[in-house]
Amino acid sequence: METTSHEKYMRLALAEARKALEEGEVPIGAVVVCKGRVVARAHNLTETLGDPTAHAEMQAVTMAANELGGKYLQDCTLYVTVEPCVMCAGALGWAQVPSVVYGCSDEKRGFQAFAPRALHPKAQLLGGILEDECRQLMQDFFRQRR
């Protein structure tokens, strides 16, 4: 997939992250695309639901599985504004997501530092799509919280 497509879908994920921000959530958004069709859009809901597992990626995987009628997302790409954590990377691995595209890295909680093999063994990983916008959203959020 070409860069312009990646940017198009990352902009949708950023729109979800902004919704999270408006709701007082950590501003992370995710979109699942299957064969060129958006099948799920989600953002963090950990505060809203009082659930530490309600990350954007987890919400998006559940929505996509429901939409597609199965637990395996083998023809899908997940777009997420921030590198997934270990929990989310594990879920993406179990769902057999073949492609994960993220905006900015997460040096403190990102899966690559702790469990770099958590994704499916054949999964493709691409980072840095609209990286500056994704990072700025997170930095602004945490700066305001402190």
N, C-alpha and C positions, 0 to 999 in steps of 0.2 A: 504494500500500500504506500502511496506516495505521501510526502510530508504534508501537503495541503489537506489531505483527508485526515491525517493524524491531528492537525491543528483544528480542523472543523469539529471533530469529536471531542477534542480536549476543551474547546470553547463551551461545549454542552456540559462537560464535567465541571468547568469553572462556574457555569451558571448554577449548577447544583450546589457547589461550594458556597456561593453567595447566598443561596437560600438557607444553608446551614448557619451562616454568619448572622443572618436576620433573625434566626430562631435561637441565638445564643449558643450554638454548637460550634465545635472546632470546625473551621471551614474546609472540609474535604468533600469533594464530589466525585461520583463515579458514573460511568455510562457503559453499558454492554451493547456491542454492535455484533449482529449476526448476519453474515452475507449481505452487508451493506444496509441493514435495517437496524435502527435503535430498538432494542427489546427491553431495556431497563434503564432507568435514571434514578439515582439515589444520592443521598447525602447523609452525613453523620446524624444519628438520632440517639446517641448515648445519654444525653441529658434529658431529652424529651421522654424517652422510654425508661430511664433509670436502668439501663442495660449496658454494661461495659463491652458487650459483643456487638452492639448495634452500629458498627463502623459502616461507612459508605459502601465499601466493597462487599461486605457481608449482606447488606440490604440489596445491593444490585445483583449479586449472585442468586439470592432467593427469588427476587422478582423475575430474573431471566429464566431460571429453572421452571418457575410457574408458567411463564409466558410460552416457553418452548415445550413444556410437557415432559421434562426429564431432568435428572440431576447432572448429566454431563453436558458441558457447554463446549463441545469439541470444535464447533465452527464459529466460535465467538472471539472477540477481542474485548478486553476490559481496558477502559481508559479511566485513569484516576489521577487526581491533581497532585497527590503526594505518594511517594513510594510506599507500598503496603507494609504493614507490620507482619510479624511472624504468624499471628493468628490468621490474618487475611490471606497471606501467601499460602498457608497450609490449606485453607478452604479453596483457593484458586487451583491448587494442585489436585485436591480431591475432586473438584469439578472438571478437571482435565482441560482447563482454559489454555488454549495453545499460544495466546499472545497477550502480553500485558504491556501497556504503554502508560508511563507516568510522567508527571510534570517535573517536580523537584524531588531530590533525595531527602531522606529523613535520617540524618546522622545519629540521632538518639534512639530511634525505635524502628528503623527500617529493617526489613528482613534480611537484606544482603549482608549486614554485619553479623547477624546472629544465626541465621539458617539459610545460607545462600542456595541450598538445594531444595527448598520447600516447594517451589513451583513444580509442575509436571516436568519430567526429565527432558521432554522435547519442546518445552515452552520457549518462545522467543520473548525477550525482555528489551524494551526500548525506553530510555529515560531522556529527560531534557526537552520534552515538547512543551512549548510555552512556559518554560522553566521560570523565567523571571516573574511572570504574572502569578504563577502558582506560589512561588516562594514569598512574594510580596504580600499576598493575601494572608498567609500564615504569620509572617512577621508582624504585620499590622495588628492582627488579632491578639497575639501574645503580648505585644507592646501595650495595647489597651488594657489588658487584663492585669498587668503588673503595676 
